[in-house]
Amino acid sequence: MSEQPVILITGASSGIGAATVRLFAGRGYRVALAARRVERLQELAGEIQAAGGDALPLAVDVSQLEQVQAMIASVLQHFGRLDVVFANAGFGRLDWLENLDPVQDVQAQIDVNLTGVIWTAQAALPHMLTRRSGHIILMSSVAGYAAPPTYSVYSATKYAVRAFGNALGREVKRKGVRVSTICPGPVQTEFGPIAFGKRKKRFDAPAWLSLSDIQVARAVFGLVRRPRRSLVVPGTMRIAAWVEVLAPGLVDWVAKWVF
């Protein structure tokens, strides 16, 4: 079995996921790419393979348990090992709660953003525990610290991912497996136009506060090199997390003005 490390990235067809695939492949990792849009996965895998890397594209809907379990089985069958899992798949529908469809918006966000993350970690864990080695990285958000209006369901899933990551990390650390949660602020990807739709705000985050997908990918790589429980990026967004704890009334005032 090759000693070259393997990373599995869900939500890999675009945005942060695709940027993370390219970065890790360029750093010598063999990569498994999972998402629903198989054409994009195949294009990205072809790009990695043309550069001399090893990439396995997998069409997966993480809201389906059987597909998640089959994804992990396929990675282990193809590569023989799994060192890092980046449970990145997720989406947002940001609107006033009464406007959200109970199934397509509410239940679907919970299924993908939370249940899919839990299932992905759970399916990968037995292999990592057997080897007493591995790292599971979970995608949360600054919205998992401070929940603004119209983010009700999305923030609920991201708060829950943080709680899940904290608990799981305490379960498995003594067994050689690390768990980290990454919490980005605004990121320049497809997420915004899809999530916000026609929703209006008085104020948008300034460009200097927004991250690129490659910046988040670099932060993920940094977590692998130096594991920690949680990472908020950019660092300035840690202020929002602390203000929510120390002065929630101030957050209420800002939210009322913005929305």
C-alpha positions in Angstrom: 0.0 0.0 0.0 1.3 3.4 -0.9 2.4 5.7 1.9 1.2 8.8 0.0 -1.6 10.3 2.1 -5.2 10.4 1.0 -7.8 13.1 1.6 -11.6 12.8 0.9 -13.4 16.1 0.2 -17.1 16.3 -0.1 -18.8 19.2 -1.9 -15.8 19.1 -4.2 -17.3 20.2 -7.5 -16.9 23.9 -7.0 -15.9 26.7 -4.6 -14.0 25.8 -1.4 -14.2 22.1 -2.2 -12.6 22.4 -5.6 -9.9 24.8 -4.4 -9.1 22.3 -1.6 -8.8 19.5 -4.1 -6.3 21.4 -6.2 -4.3 22.6 -3.2 -3.9 19.1 -1.6 -3.2 17.4 -4.9 -0.4 20.0 -5.5 1.0 19.1 -2.0 1.3 15.4 -2.8 -2.0 14.1 -1.6 -4.1 11.5 -3.4 -7.6 13.0 -3.5 -11.1 11.6 -3.5 -13.6 14.1 -4.8 -17.3 13.7 -3.9 -20.3 15.8 -4.9 -23.5 15.4 -6.8 -22.3 17.2 -10.1 -20.4 14.3 -11.6 -19.4 16.2 -14.8 -17.6 18.8 -12.8 -15.9 16.1 -10.7 -14.7 14.3 -13.7 -13.3 17.5 -15.2 -11.4 18.3 -12.0 -10.2 14.8 -11.6 -8.9 14.9 -15.1 -7.1 18.1 -14.4 -5.4 16.5 -11.3 -4.5 13.3 -13.3 -3.0 15.3 -16.2 -0.7 17.0 -13.7 0.5 13.6 -12.5 -1.8 13.2 -9.4 -4.2 10.5 -8.4 -7.8 11.5 -8.2 -11.0 9.5 -7.6 -14.3 11.2 -8.6 -17.4 10.0 -6.7 -21.0 11.0 -7.4 -22.4 11.3 -3.9 -25.4 12.9 -2.3 -24.4 13.1 1.4 -28.1 13.3 2.5 -28.4 9.6 1.5 -26.8 7.3 4.1 -26.2 4.4 1.6 -24.3 6.7 -0.7 -22.1 8.1 2.1 -21.2 4.6 3.3 -20.5 3.5 -0.3 -18.3 6.6 -0.8 -16.1 5.6 2.1 -15.9 2.0 0.9 -14.9 3.2 -2.6 -12.1 5.4 -1.2 -10.7 2.6 0.9 -11.0 0.1 -1.9 -9.2 2.4 -4.4 -6.5 3.9 -2.2 -6.2 1.4 0.7 -6.2 4.2 3.3 -7.9 7.4 4.3 -5.9 10.0 6.3 -8.0 13.2 6.1 -11.7 13.8 5.6 -13.0 17.3 4.8 -16.8 17.2 5.3 -17.4 20.3 3.2 -20.7 19.7 1.4 -23.4 22.2 2.3 -25.7 24.9 1.1 -27.8 27.7 2.3 -31.3 29.1 1.8 -31.3 32.4 3.6 -34.7 34.1 4.0 -37.3 34.9 6.6 -38.5 31.6 8.1 -42.1 31.9 6.9 -40.8 32.1 3.3 -38.8 28.9 3.5 -40.2 25.7 2.0 -40.4 23.1 4.9 -38.9 20.3 2.8 -36.8 21.9 0.0 -35.3 24.6 2.3 -35.6 23.6 5.9 -35.3 19.8 5.9 -32.8 19.8 3.0 -30.4 22.1 4.8 -30.5 19.9 7.9 -30.0 16.8 5.8 -26.9 18.1 3.9 -25.3 20.6 6.3 -25.7 18.5 9.5 -26.8 14.9 9.0 -24.5 14.5 5.9 -21.5 15.8 7.9 -22.3 13.4 10.8 -22.7 10.4 8.5 -19.5 11.2 6.6 -17.5 11.4 9.9 -19.2 8.3 11.3 -18.5 6.2 8.1 -14.8 7.2 8.0 -14.2 6.7 11.7 -13.8 2.9 12.0 -10.9 2.9 9.6 -9.2 5.8 11.4 -9.7 4.2 14.8 -8.2 0.9 13.5 -5.1 2.7 12.3 -5.2 5.0 15.4 -4.6 7.9 13.0 -6.6 10.3 11.0 -8.1 13.8 10.9 -11.7 14.8 10.3 -12.3 18.4 9.4 -15.9 19.7 9.5 -17.2 22.8 7.7 -19.1 25.2 9.9 -19.3 29.0 9.6 -19.0 32.2 11.5 -22.8 31.9 11.3 -22.3 29.0 13.7 -21.2 31.6 16.3 -23.4 34.6 15.6 -26.8 34.0 14.0 -28.2 36.9 12.0 -31.8 37.2 10.7 -32.7 35.1 7.7 -30.0 32.6 8.7 -32.2 30.7 11.2 -32.0 27.2 9.7 -28.5 27.6 8.2 -27.1 28.9 11.5 -28.8 26.1 13.4 -27.0 23.5 11.3 -23.6 25.3 11.7 -24.0 25.7 15.4 -24.8 22.0 15.6 -21.8 21.1 13.5 -19.6 22.9 16.0 -21.1 21.1 18.9 -20.8 17.8 17.1 -17.1 18.5 16.3 -16.3 19.4 19.9 -18.0 16.3 21.3 -16.5 13.9 18.7 -13.0 15.4 19.1 -13.2 14.6 22.8 -14.3 11.1 22.1 -11.6 10.1 19.7 -8.5 12.3 20.6 -7.1 9.6 22.9 -7.6 7.1 20.2 -5.2 8.9 17.7 -7.9 10.7 15.6 -8.2 14.5 15.5 -11.3 16.5 14.8 -11.3 20.1 13.7 -14.1 22.6 12.8 -13.4 25.4 10.4 -15.6 28.5 10.5 -15.2 30.9 7.6 -16.7 34.3 7.3 -18.0 35.6 3.9 -16.4 33.7 1.0 -16.5 34.6 -2.7 -18.1 31.5 -4.2 -21.4 30.4 -5.8 -22.9 30.2 -2.3 -24.0 33.9 -2.1 -26.1 34.2 -5.3 -27.8 30.8 -4.6 -28.4 31.3 -0.9 -29.6 34.9 -0.8 -31.8 34.9 -3.9 -33.8 38.1 -4.0 -33.3 38.9 -0.3 -32.4 42.5 0.4 -30.0 44.0 2.9 -29.0 47.5 3.8 -25.4 46.6 4.1 -23.1 43.9 2.7 -19.8 42.8 4.1 -16.9 44.9 2.7 -14.7 43.2 0.1 -11.7 43.3 2.4 -13.5 41.1 4.8 -14.4 38.4 2.2 -12.2 35.4 1.6 -11.4 33.7 -1.6 -12.0 29.9 -1.9 -8.2 29.4 -2.1 -7.7 31.2 1.2 -10.1 28.8 2.9 -8.4 25.9 1.3 -5.1 27.1 2.7 -6.6 27.3 6.1 -7.8 23.7 5.8 -4.2 22.7 4.9 -3.0 24.6 7.9 -5.3 22.7 10.1 -3.9 19.4 8.8 -0.4 20.6 9.5 -1.2 22.0 12.9 -4.5 20.5 14.2 -6.7 22.5 16.6 -10.3 22.2 17.7 -11.7 25.1 15.8 -10.5 27.8 13.4 -12.3 31.0 12.5 -11.1 32.7 9.3 -10.4 35.5 8.7 -9.1 36.2 12.2 -11.0 39.4 12.4 -14.2 37.4 12.4 -13.4 36.1 15.8 -14.6 39.5 17.1 -18.1 38.6 15.9 -18.0 35.3 17.8 -16.9 37.1 21.1 -19.4 39.9 20.7 -22.2 37.4 20.4 -21.2 35.9 23.7 -20.3 39.1 25.6 -22.8 41.7 24.1 -25.7 39.9 22.4 -27.7 43.1 22.6 -25.2 44.9 20.4 -25.6 42.1 17.8 -29.4 42.5 18.0 -29.0 46.3 17.2 -26.7 45.7 14.3 -28.9 43.0 12.9 -32.0 45.3 13.1 -30.1 48.0 11.2 -28.7 45.7 8.5 -31.9 43.8 7.8 
